[in-house]
Amino acid sequence: MAIFSFFGKKPPGQELPSSDPSPAKKTKSKTRNDDITAPQDDEALSQSVLAQRHIARATERKIDAIEFEMSRDMGRTRPSISSPSIIVNPQTIQANSIVDQFNSESPAHEFASTLPLIMPATDYLLGQSTDIFAASLSTSESVPILEEASILFATGQNEVAEQMLQAAIAQDDLGNMRQVAWFMLFDLYQITNNQIAFEHISLEYASKFETSPPIWQNSIQNTDALTTVDEGSTPSVTFPAQLDGSIIKLLEKLQNLSKQSKNLRLDFGRVKEVDPVGCGLLLRSLKNLKKTGHDLMLVGAQDFAEKIRSILEVGRRDETEAPWLLLLEILQLLHFEAVFEETSIDYCITFEVSPPSFEAPKNKVTTMLPEIQAIEELSDRFMMPAVVEGRTENLISQISAHAEFHKLVLLDCSKLERVEFGASAQLLSGLVPISGRKDTLIQFHDVNYLVMYLFIAMGLKNVAAIFPRKH
C-alpha cells in the first residue's frame, strides 16, 4: 500500500470510500495529489534514465577493453589434449602440463606481443606477401592441436605427431590455418627422410589446393638467397640496368642456354629502369620458357616487378600492353596470387578487356635476393644449429655476444630441424634478458613449421618475431 501511495496511485481494483459526500471535493483532492507527485515522478524517471545510460556506457567500455585484451593476447591459450582420433600417451600430457607451468612462471609471459608472426620484409610486394599464409599467420594464431603435434615432435614422438597432423588434416576444421597443418606434415616427412609419404601427400595437396606442393629436398636446406648456390651448374643470364630493346642479344643467349639445360638462372638485380619494348621482348622469352617447362631461379624478381609497376598507371593506355602483361607474368612466377588479382583488375579497367586468371606455374620456380644484399644479410645473421637439445647455456652465450654488435638479432633457422622441448624452455628464458636490452629486437628466420608452433606454444613469440620457412 505504501508503494502505491508514494507514486500517488491506488492499488488495482481498489475504489475510494463511497462515503465521500462531495464529488467535487474528491476531484479537487486528486488534482492536488497529482500536482504534488508529478514532479517527483519526473525527477525519479530522469535519474533512472541517466543511471541506465551510465551503466550502458560503462558496459560498452568494459567490452571494448576485453576485446582489446583478447585481440592483443590472441594465441596465448595453452594446448589441451582434445583430439578425438588420437590416443595421446601420458608423456604428452606431462609435456602439456610443463608448458602451462613454465608459461605461468616465466618472465616472458609478461611481455606484450609487439612483434607479430609475419613474413620477411623482402617477401612483400605492393603491400602483399609472397606466402599465401601471411594474412593468417600475421595474428600469431594459436591452434591447440597443432601446438600439441609440435610438442610431440619436440619430445621425440614422431609417429604420434604424424597421426595427430593427419587427423587434423582429415577433419579439415582449422580455418585459415589448415594449410599450415599440411606444411607441418611436409616438414615432418622431410626431416624424418620419408620421401614416399612426402610424395603421396604432395598429390593430395596439389589436388585440394590447386597449387604446387613443396619440393622434396635431398637435405633440409633453405632455398633462399642466403644458402650457397653452385652457380657453375646453372646457366645464368644477368640483365643490364636498362631493360630496353638492347636486351635482344641477351635473350638470344638465353634461348641457346635453354637448349642446353632445363635449369636457368635469371638475374634482375641490376635492373634500374624498364621500357615497353624491353618488357615485350622479355615477356615472349618467359612465355616460351614456361611452355618448355624450364625450371627457373629468379634473382631480384620482387624489386624488378616493382620497377615495372612504377611505369604503369591505371586508366592510361600506352602504345603496348606488354608492361602490364609482363608484370602479371612475373607475379604468377612468384606465386603472388593476391597481388596478381588486384593487378589484373587494374589491367581490365585500363584496356577494357576481361581480366586474365591466375595460373600457378607448373615448372619449378625459386627466388633469390640480389647477391650484394644476400651477402650483407648473411654477415648479420646468427646461424642456429641443426638440433637444439640438452643445456643451452653455450648457445645463449653466443647469441648474447652476437647481440652486443647487432641491435637486430637475426637468428637463421634454415638448418634448424628440431628443438627439444626442455631446450625450448631454456631458450626462452635465455632470450628474455637479451630482448630487454635497449633497442634490441630478436627475429627467428626460416623456421620450419614444427619448430614454429613449438615456439608459439612456449611463448617465444612474446620476445621475438617468428618468420616461417617458405615452401
Secondary structure, DSSP 8 states (H G I E B T S, - for coil): -HHHHHTT---TT----TT---HHHHHHHHHHHHHHHHHHHHHHHHHHHHHHHHHHHHHHHHHHHHHHHHHHTTT--------TT----HHHHHHHHHHHHHHHH-GGGGS---S-----GGGEETTEESSTTHHHHTTT---HHHHHHHHHHHTT-HHHHHHHHHHHHHHT--GGGHHHHHHHHHHHHHHTT-HHHHHHHHHHHHHHHSS------SS----STTS---GGGS-EEE--SEESGGGHHHHHHHHHHHHH-SEEEEE-TT--EE-HHHHHHHHHHHHHHHHTT-EEEEESHHHHHHHHHHT--TT---S-SHHHHHHHHHHHHTT-HHHHHHHHHHHHHHHTS--------SS-EEEE--HHHHHHHHHTEEE--SEE-S--HHHHHHHHHHHTT-SEEEEE-TT--EE-HHHHHHHHHHHHHHHTSTT-EEEEEEE-HHHHHHHHHHTGGGTSEEEE---
